[in-house]
Amino acid sequence: MNTSWAGQLAGFLRILRDTGLTHLPGTQKTPLEDLLQEVESCTNCRLAKTVTNKVFGQGPIPSLVMLVGEGPGREEDMTGLPFVGRSGQLLDRILAAVELTRQDVYIGNVIKCRPPNNRNPLPDEMEHCMPFIRKQIDLVGPKFVVTMGAVAARSILGIQGALHSMRGKFYLVDGRYYMVTYHPAALLRNERYKRPAWEDWKMLRAAMNRYKADGTLPVADKINILI
Ligand code: URA
């Protein structure tokens, strides 16, 4: 018999394992924490070489509403948090206008690493990162997903066209209702987009409130995502 302190501990742990206890209570990772770790250790594309902090996402789990942006900018890269720069400040004001706060929504991005000088993500970078956001949406479990900007809309929904032709309706995919709207950065650049964007967010607010009141879901275009 091993009578050393370490030997006795090892024996005790073996007994616990044999009873099916493989993790100390409260220490087992959730699937979302596993995904976070996968993202943190990802080196699948060149962006991993220049990133300061990967921006995984933030918000309650589960969330009724999830917002998806394109990818981190400078402030997000510095802090590791989504939408903390100028776009984020505008996003906070938009959320307040539809009676939401950051504590009510989960915010993520298609791309987890900032492309140098805020250039658009390249096709292979998008391809490597897409499985993460798809999994993230499933794990957060929203009923409503808002894609902000054309890059997020096209990549998440697999639809094409200019943003104004994709917005103004819901898309139903796997039981979730997706809405396409302008990216907050586009609203900062161009006043013209503010009115249609406001219509979009009001559409979300009405759908959300109806769903909360009696479970009614909006009329939507049903689409199958092939990619
Ligand atoms: N723009 C995005 O698309 N995402 C962020 O997190 C910040 C700015």
py3Dmol code that shows the C-alpha trace and the ligand (Angstrom):
import py3Dmol

protein = """\
ATOM      1  CA  MET A   1       0.000   0.000   0.000  1.00  0.00           C
ATOM      2  CA  ASN A   2       1.241   3.487  -0.857  1.00  0.00           C
ATOM      3  CA  THR A   3       1.231   5.391   2.446  1.00  0.00           C
ATOM      4  CA  SER A   4       2.776   8.646   1.201  1.00  0.00           C
ATOM      5  CA  TRP A   5       0.610  11.776   1.221  1.00  0.00           C
ATOM      6  CA  ALA A   6       0.597  11.936  -2.585  1.00  0.00           C
ATOM      7  CA  GLY A   7      -0.153   8.239  -2.869  1.00  0.00           C
ATOM      8  CA  GLN A   8      -3.150   8.522  -0.561  1.00  0.00           C
ATOM      9  CA  LEU A   9      -4.450  11.530  -2.485  1.00  0.00           C
ATOM     10  CA  ALA A  10      -4.073   9.669  -5.789  1.00  0.00           C
ATOM     11  CA  GLY A  11      -6.006   6.733  -4.346  1.00  0.00           C
ATOM     12  CA  PHE A  12      -8.751   9.027  -3.098  1.00  0.00           C
ATOM     13  CA  LEU A  13      -9.036  10.733  -6.527  1.00  0.00           C
ATOM     14  CA  ARG A  14      -9.252   7.314  -8.216  1.00  0.00           C
ATOM     15  CA  ILE A  15     -12.164   6.384  -5.941  1.00  0.00           C
ATOM     16  CA  LEU A  16     -13.929   9.662  -6.793  1.00  0.00           C
ATOM     17  CA  ARG A  17     -13.326   9.095 -10.521  1.00  0.00           C
ATOM     18  CA  ASP A  18     -14.737   5.587 -10.259  1.00  0.00           C
ATOM     19  CA  THR A  19     -17.922   7.048  -8.766  1.00  0.00           C
ATOM     20  CA  GLY A  20     -18.253   9.211 -11.909  1.00  0.00           C
ATOM     21  CA  LEU A  21     -16.936  12.475 -10.415  1.00  0.00           C
ATOM     22  CA  THR A  22     -14.492  13.726 -13.058  1.00  0.00           C
ATOM     23  CA  HIS A  23     -14.526  17.463 -12.212  1.00  0.00           C
ATOM     24  CA  LEU A  24     -14.721  19.329  -8.923  1.00  0.00           C
ATOM     25  CA  PRO A  25     -18.215  20.825  -8.570  1.00  0.00           C
ATOM     26  CA  GLY A  26     -18.377  24.207 -10.345  1.00  0.00           C
ATOM     27  CA  THR A  27     -15.149  23.696 -12.282  1.00  0.00           C
ATOM     28  CA  GLN A  28     -16.454  21.960 -15.416  1.00  0.00           C
ATOM     29  CA  LYS A  29     -16.293  24.201 -18.485  1.00  0.00           C
ATOM     30  CA  THR A  30     -19.483  25.121 -20.301  1.00  0.00           C
ATOM     31  CA  PRO A  31     -19.627  24.540 -24.073  1.00  0.00           C
ATOM     32  CA  LEU A  32     -19.290  28.315 -24.577  1.00  0.00           C
ATOM     33  CA  GLU A  33     -16.149  28.382 -22.405  1.00  0.00           C
ATOM     34  CA  ASP A  34     -14.771  25.523 -24.506  1.00  0.00           C
ATOM     35  CA  LEU A  35     -15.488  27.564 -27.626  1.00  0.00           C
ATOM     36  CA  LEU A  36     -13.772  30.588 -26.084  1.00  0.00           C
ATOM     37  CA  GLN A  37     -10.692  28.475 -25.472  1.00  0.00           C
ATOM     38  CA  GLU A  38     -10.776  27.231 -29.070  1.00  0.00           C
ATOM     39  CA  VAL A  39     -10.923  30.823 -30.313  1.00  0.00           C
ATOM     40  CA  GLU A  40      -8.125  31.919 -27.971  1.00  0.00           C
ATOM     41  CA  SER A  41      -5.808  29.204 -29.215  1.00  0.00           C
ATOM     42  CA  CYS A  42      -6.772  29.521 -32.896  1.00  0.00           C
ATOM     43  CA  THR A  43      -3.897  30.213 -35.302  1.00  0.00           C
ATOM     44  CA  ASN A  44      -5.772  29.253 -38.470  1.00  0.00           C
ATOM     45  CA  CYS A  45      -5.137  32.524 -40.263  1.00  0.00           C
ATOM     46  CA  ARG A  46      -2.644  35.400 -40.432  1.00  0.00           C
ATOM     47  CA  LEU A  47      -4.748  37.621 -38.119  1.00  0.00           C
ATOM     48  CA  ALA A  48      -3.565  35.590 -35.120  1.00  0.00           C
ATOM     49  CA  LYS A  49      -0.088  37.057 -35.689  1.00  0.00           C
ATOM     50  CA  THR A  50      -1.155  40.706 -35.408  1.00  0.00           C
ATOM     51  CA  VAL A  51      -4.002  40.557 -32.887  1.00  0.00           C
ATOM     52  CA  THR A  52      -3.578  42.106 -29.418  1.00  0.00           C
ATOM     53  CA  ASN A  53      -6.739  40.663 -27.858  1.00  0.00           C
ATOM     54  CA  LYS A  54      -9.224  38.391 -29.535  1.00  0.00           C
ATOM     55  CA  VAL A  55     -12.782  39.641 -29.140  1.00  0.00           C
ATOM     56  CA  PHE A  56     -14.979  36.653 -28.404  1.00  0.00           C
ATOM     57  CA  GLY A  57     -18.249  38.303 -27.385  1.00  0.00           C
ATOM     58  CA  GLN A  58     -20.146  39.395 -24.328  1.00  0.00           C
ATOM     59  CA  GLY A  59     -23.599  39.092 -22.803  1.00  0.00           C
ATOM     60  CA  PRO A  60     -25.991  36.886 -20.907  1.00  0.00           C
ATOM     61  CA  ILE A  61     -26.478  33.213 -21.752  1.00  0.00           C
ATOM     62  CA  PRO A  62     -29.063  32.422 -22.925  1.00  0.00           C
ATOM     63  CA  SER A  63     -30.111  35.680 -24.605  1.00  0.00           C
ATOM     64  CA  LEU A  64     -33.364  36.423 -26.375  1.00  0.00           C
ATOM     65  CA  VAL A  65     -31.505  38.805 -28.698  1.00  0.00           C
ATOM     66  CA  MET A  66     -28.015  38.473 -30.173  1.00  0.00           C
ATOM     67  CA  LEU A  67     -26.244  41.169 -32.198  1.00  0.00           C
ATOM     68  CA  VAL A  68     -23.513  40.278 -34.675  1.00  0.00           C
ATOM     69  CA  GLY A  69     -21.023  42.825 -36.011  1.00  0.00           C
ATOM     70  CA  GLU A  70     -18.245  42.438 -38.537  1.00  0.00           C
ATOM     71  CA  GLY A  71     -15.091  42.341 -36.445  1.00  0.00           C
ATOM     72  CA  PRO A  72     -13.069  44.218 -33.824  1.00  0.00           C
ATOM     73  CA  GLY A  73     -11.682  47.685 -34.396  1.00  0.00           C
ATOM     74  CA  ARG A  74      -8.805  49.368 -32.569  1.00  0.00           C
ATOM     75  CA  GLU A  75     -10.489  49.872 -29.174  1.00  0.00           C
ATOM     76  CA  GLU A  76     -11.948  46.368 -29.232  1.00  0.00           C
ATOM     77  CA  ASP A  77      -8.519  44.924 -30.059  1.00  0.00           C
ATOM     78  CA  MET A  78      -7.050  46.844 -27.124  1.00  0.00           C
ATOM     79  CA  THR A  79      -9.714  45.760 -24.612  1.00  0.00           C
ATOM     80  CA  GLY A  80     -10.895  42.375 -25.886  1.00  0.00           C
ATOM     81  CA  LEU A  81     -14.517  43.594 -25.642  1.00  0.00           C
ATOM     82  CA  PRO A  82     -17.036  44.043 -28.472  1.00  0.00           C
ATOM     83  CA  PHE A  83     -18.276  47.476 -29.559  1.00  0.00           C
ATOM     84  CA  VAL A  84     -16.472  49.701 -27.079  1.00  0.00           C
ATOM     85  CA  GLY A  85     -15.343  52.394 -29.538  1.00  0.00           C
ATOM     86  CA  ARG A  86     -17.434  55.100 -31.217  1.00  0.00           C
ATOM     87  CA  SER A  87     -19.678  52.534 -32.926  1.00  0.00           C
ATOM     88  CA  GLY A  88     -20.268  50.944 -29.547  1.00  0.00           C
ATOM     89  CA  GLN A  89     -21.333  54.232 -27.990  1.00  0.00           C
ATOM     90  CA  LEU A  90     -23.871  54.706 -30.770  1.00  0.00           C
ATOM     91  CA  LEU A  91     -24.995  51.098 -30.358  1.00  0.00           C
ATOM     92  CA  ASP A  92     -25.663  51.763 -26.661  1.00  0.00           C
ATOM     93  CA  ARG A  93     -27.893  54.712 -27.612  1.00  0.00           C
ATOM     94  CA  ILE A  94     -29.750  52.604 -30.184  1.00  0.00           C
ATOM     95  CA  LEU A  95     -30.302  49.846 -27.632  1.00  0.00           C
ATOM     96  CA  ALA A  96     -31.633  52.345 -25.089  1.00  0.00           C
ATOM     97  CA  ALA A  97     -34.073  53.667 -27.707  1.00  0.00           C
ATOM     98  CA  VAL A  98     -35.576  50.191 -28.077  1.00  0.00           C
ATOM     99  CA  GLU A  99     -35.646  49.640 -24.320  1.00  0.00           C
ATOM    100  CA  LEU A 100     -32.635  47.320 -24.218  1.00  0.00           C
ATOM    101  CA  THR A 101     -29.264  47.490 -22.497  1.00  0.00           C
ATOM    102  CA  ARG A 102     -26.041  45.536 -22.919  1.00  0.00           C
ATOM    103  CA  GLN A 103     -27.160  43.371 -20.024  1.00  0.00           C
ATOM    104  CA  ASP A 104     -30.114  42.182 -22.143  1.00  0.00           C
ATOM    105  CA  VAL A 105     -28.289  41.193 -25.329  1.00  0.00           C
ATOM    106  CA  TYR A 106     -25.347  39.062 -26.367  1.00  0.00           C
ATOM    107  CA  ILE A 107     -22.929  40.847 -28.712  1.00  0.00           C
ATOM    108  CA  GLY A 108     -20.528  38.987 -30.983  1.00  0.00           C
ATOM    109  CA  ASN A 109     -18.649  39.412 -34.229  1.00  0.00           C
ATOM    110  CA  VAL A 110     -18.074  37.354 -37.360  1.00  0.00           C
ATOM    111  CA  ILE A 111     -14.304  37.855 -37.099  1.00  0.00           C
ATOM    112  CA  LYS A 112     -12.642  37.520 -33.711  1.00  0.00           C
ATOM    113  CA  CYS A 113      -9.304  39.191 -34.558  1.00  0.00           C
ATOM    114  CA  ARG A 114      -8.858  42.760 -35.766  1.00  0.00           C
ATOM    115  CA  PRO A 115      -7.639  42.954 -39.359  1.00  0.00           C
ATOM    116  CA  PRO A 116      -4.627  45.323 -39.544  1.00  0.00           C
ATOM    117  CA  ASN A 117      -5.636  48.958 -40.134  1.00  0.00           C
ATOM    118  CA  ASN A 118      -9.297  47.931 -40.020  1.00  0.00           C
ATOM    119  CA  ARG A 119      -9.189  46.549 -43.551  1.00  0.00           C
ATOM    120  CA  ASN A 120     -12.048  44.269 -44.588  1.00  0.00           C
ATOM    121  CA  PRO A 121     -11.550  40.630 -43.592  1.00  0.00           C
ATOM    122  CA  LEU A 122     -10.215  38.520 -46.478  1.00  0.00           C
ATOM    123  CA  PRO A 123     -12.266  35.574 -47.766  1.00  0.00           C
ATOM    124  CA  ASP A 124     -10.008  32.926 -46.188  1.00  0.00           C
ATOM    125  CA  GLU A 125     -10.066  34.764 -42.829  1.00  0.00           C
ATOM    126  CA  MET A 126     -13.869  34.759 -42.928  1.00  0.00           C
ATOM    127  CA  GLU A 127     -13.926  31.106 -43.867  1.00  0.00           C
ATOM    128  CA  HIS A 128     -11.757  30.148 -40.898  1.00  0.00           C
ATOM    129  CA  CYS A 129     -13.769  32.221 -38.435  1.00  0.00           C
ATOM    130  CA  MET A 130     -17.337  31.421 -39.572  1.00  0.00           C
ATOM    131  CA  PRO A 131     -17.637  28.110 -37.696  1.00  0.00           C
ATOM    132  CA  PHE A 132     -17.029  30.010 -34.434  1.00  0.00           C
ATOM    133  CA  ILE A 133     -19.891  32.472 -34.829  1.00  0.00           C
ATOM    134  CA  ARG A 134     -22.252  29.763 -36.065  1.00  0.00           C
ATOM    135  CA  LYS A 135     -21.508  27.664 -32.975  1.00  0.00           C
ATOM    136  CA  GLN A 136     -21.715  30.753 -30.770  1.00  0.00           C
ATOM    137  CA  ILE A 137     -25.212  31.577 -32.053  1.00  0.00           C
ATOM    138  CA  ASP A 138     -26.348  28.037 -31.270  1.00  0.00           C
ATOM    139  CA  LEU A 139     -24.863  28.158 -27.766  1.00  0.00           C
ATOM    140  CA  VAL A 140     -26.250  31.612 -26.911  1.00  0.00           C
ATOM    141  CA  GLY A 141     -29.630  30.411 -28.182  1.00  0.00           C
ATOM    142  CA  PRO A 142     -31.276  33.703 -29.261  1.00  0.00           C
ATOM    143  CA  LYS A 143     -34.747  33.866 -30.820  1.00  0.00           C
ATOM    144  CA  PHE A 144     -33.766  37.101 -32.607  1.00  0.00           C
ATOM    145  CA  VAL A 145     -30.413  37.783 -34.270  1.00  0.00           C
ATOM    146  CA  VAL A 146     -29.486  41.214 -35.634  1.00  0.00           C
ATOM    147  CA  THR A 147     -26.703  41.248 -38.217  1.00  0.00           C
ATOM    148  CA  MET A 148     -25.130  44.693 -38.429  1.00  0.00           C
ATOM    149  CA  GLY A 149     -23.559  45.627 -41.760  1.00  0.00           C
ATOM    150  CA  ALA A 150     -23.351  43.896 -45.115  1.00  0.00           C
ATOM    151  CA  VAL A 151     -20.374  41.684 -44.217  1.00  0.00           C
ATOM    152  CA  ALA A 152     -22.253  40.114 -41.287  1.00  0.00           C
ATOM    153  CA  ALA A 153     -25.496  39.755 -43.268  1.00  0.00           C
ATOM    154  CA  ARG A 154     -23.880  38.122 -46.282  1.00  0.00           C
ATOM    155  CA  SER A 155     -21.673  35.760 -44.333  1.00  0.00           C
ATOM    156  CA  ILE A 156     -24.207  34.708 -41.699  1.00  0.00           C
ATOM    157  CA  LEU A 157     -27.251  34.433 -43.938  1.00  0.00           C
ATOM    158  CA  GLY A 158     -25.546  33.552 -47.210  1.00  0.00           C
ATOM    159  CA  ILE A 159     -27.581  36.216 -49.016  1.00  0.00           C
ATOM    160  CA  GLN A 160     -26.186  38.718 -51.496  1.00  0.00           C
ATOM    161  CA  GLY A 161     -26.907  42.291 -52.464  1.00  0.00           C
ATOM    162  CA  ALA A 162     -26.683  45.794 -51.109  1.00  0.00           C
ATOM    163  CA  LEU A 163     -27.652  46.321 -47.507  1.00  0.00           C
ATOM    164  CA  HIS A 164     -30.782  48.338 -48.353  1.00  0.00           C
ATOM    165  CA  SER A 165     -32.126  45.395 -50.363  1.00  0.00           C
ATOM    166  CA  MET A 166     -31.561  42.878 -47.520  1.00  0.00           C
ATOM    167  CA  ARG A 167     -33.071  44.906 -44.653  1.00  0.00           C
ATOM    168  CA  GLY A 168     -36.693  45.531 -43.662  1.00  0.00           C
ATOM    169  CA  LYS A 169     -37.762  41.946 -42.978  1.00  0.00           C
ATOM    170  CA  PHE A 170     -37.031  38.895 -40.888  1.00  0.00           C
ATOM    171  CA  TYR A 171     -35.341  35.765 -42.177  1.00  0.00           C
ATOM    172  CA  LEU A 172     -36.219  32.492 -40.476  1.00  0.00           C
ATOM    173  CA  VAL A 173     -33.312  30.074 -40.172  1.00  0.00           C
ATOM    174  CA  ASP A 174     -33.411  27.005 -37.927  1.00  0.00           C
ATOM    175  CA  GLY A 175     -36.078  28.514 -35.682  1.00  0.00           C
ATOM    176  CA  ARG A 176     -34.273  31.856 -35.248  1.00  0.00           C
ATOM    177  CA  TYR A 177     -35.434  35.215 -36.635  1.00  0.00           C
ATOM    178  CA  TYR A 178     -32.642  37.200 -38.278  1.00  0.00           C
ATOM    179  CA  MET A 179     -32.862  40.901 -39.046  1.00  0.00           C
ATOM    180  CA  VAL A 180     -30.369  42.774 -41.229  1.00  0.00           C
ATOM    181  CA  THR A 181     -29.540  46.382 -40.456  1.00  0.00           C
ATOM    182  CA  TYR A 182     -26.827  48.973 -41.004  1.00  0.00           C
ATOM    183  CA  HIS A 183     -23.620  48.790 -39.019  1.00  0.00           C
ATOM    184  CA  PRO A 184     -23.417  51.614 -36.418  1.00  0.00           C
ATOM    185  CA  ALA A 185     -20.192  52.789 -38.112  1.00  0.00           C
ATOM    186  CA  ALA A 186     -22.180  53.308 -41.329  1.00  0.00           C
ATOM    187  CA  LEU A 187     -24.660  55.475 -39.401  1.00  0.00           C
ATOM    188  CA  LEU A 188     -21.773  57.575 -38.094  1.00  0.00           C
ATOM    189  CA  ARG A 189     -20.487  58.042 -41.638  1.00  0.00           C
ATOM    190  CA  ASN A 190     -23.778  58.700 -43.359  1.00  0.00           C
ATOM    191  CA  GLU A 191     -26.823  60.456 -41.880  1.00  0.00           C
ATOM    192  CA  ARG A 192     -28.984  59.045 -44.677  1.00  0.00           C
ATOM    193  CA  TYR A 193     -28.948  55.573 -43.131  1.00  0.00           C
ATOM    194  CA  LYS A 194     -30.283  56.700 -39.765  1.00  0.00           C
ATOM    195  CA  ARG A 195     -33.976  56.728 -40.690  1.00  0.00           C
ATOM    196  CA  PRO A 196     -34.104  53.229 -42.243  1.00  0.00           C
ATOM    197  CA  ALA A 197     -31.953  51.905 -39.390  1.00  0.00           C
ATOM    198  CA  TRP A 198     -34.433  53.309 -36.890  1.00  0.00           C
ATOM    199  CA  GLU A 199     -37.253  51.520 -38.773  1.00  0.00           C
ATOM    200  CA  ASP A 200     -35.277  48.264 -38.441  1.00  0.00           C
ATOM    201  CA  TRP A 201     -34.743  48.610 -34.714  1.00  0.00           C
ATOM    202  CA  LYS A 202     -38.412  49.510 -34.193  1.00  0.00           C
ATOM    203  CA  MET A 203     -39.330  46.366 -36.132  1.00  0.00           C
ATOM    204  CA  LEU A 204     -37.167  44.359 -33.722  1.00  0.00           C
ATOM    205  CA  ARG A 205     -38.705  46.052 -30.690  1.00  0.00           C
ATOM    206  CA  ALA A 206     -42.263  45.311 -31.891  1.00  0.00           C
ATOM    207  CA  ALA A 207     -41.418  41.667 -32.675  1.00  0.00           C
ATOM    208  CA  MET A 208     -39.669  41.207 -29.353  1.00  0.00           C
ATOM    209  CA  ASN A 209     -42.516  42.721 -27.365  1.00  0.00           C
ATOM    210  CA  ARG A 210     -45.138  40.630 -29.193  1.00  0.00           C
ATOM    211  CA  TYR A 211     -43.107  37.498 -28.550  1.00  0.00           C
ATOM    212  CA  LYS A 212     -42.743  38.339 -24.868  1.00  0.00           C
ATOM    213  CA  ALA A 213     -46.451  39.158 -24.532  1.00  0.00           C
ATOM    214  CA  ASP A 214     -48.000  36.086 -26.145  1.00  0.00           C
ATOM    215  CA  GLY A 215     -45.311  34.067 -27.934  1.00  0.00           C
ATOM    216  CA  THR A 216     -46.312  35.333 -31.404  1.00  0.00           C
ATOM    217  CA  LEU A 217     -43.427  35.307 -33.881  1.00  0.00           C
ATOM    218  CA  PRO A 218     -43.058  37.594 -36.895  1.00  0.00           C
ATOM    219  CA  VAL A 219     -43.774  36.787 -40.523  1.00  0.00           C
ATOM    220  CA  ALA A 220     -40.444  35.889 -42.110  1.00  0.00           C
ATOM    221  CA  ASP A 221     -38.743  34.661 -45.292  1.00  0.00           C
ATOM    222  CA  LYS A 222     -37.682  31.097 -44.687  1.00  0.00           C
ATOM    223  CA  ILE A 223     -34.144  30.454 -45.907  1.00  0.00           C
ATOM    224  CA  ASN A 224     -31.759  27.544 -45.837  1.00  0.00           C
ATOM    225  CA  ILE A 225     -28.131  28.333 -45.271  1.00  0.00           C
ATOM    226  CA  LEU A 226     -26.019  26.156 -47.511  1.00  0.00           C
ATOM    227  CA  ILE A 227     -22.608  27.402 -46.413  1.00  0.00           C
TER     228      ILE A 227
END
"""
ligand_1 = """\
8
URA
N -17.274 47.024 -35.259
C -17.647 45.722 -35.252
O -18.131 45.204 -36.257
N -17.471 45.037 -34.137
C -16.973 45.548 -33.022
O -16.860 44.850 -32.029
C -16.603 46.915 -33.059
C -16.759 47.624 -34.178
"""
view = py3Dmol.view(width=600, height=400)
view.addModel(protein, "pdb")
view.setStyle({"model": 0}, {"cartoon": {"style": "trace"}})
view.addModel(ligand_1, "xyz")
view.setStyle({"model": 1}, {"stick": {}})
view.zoomTo()
view.show()
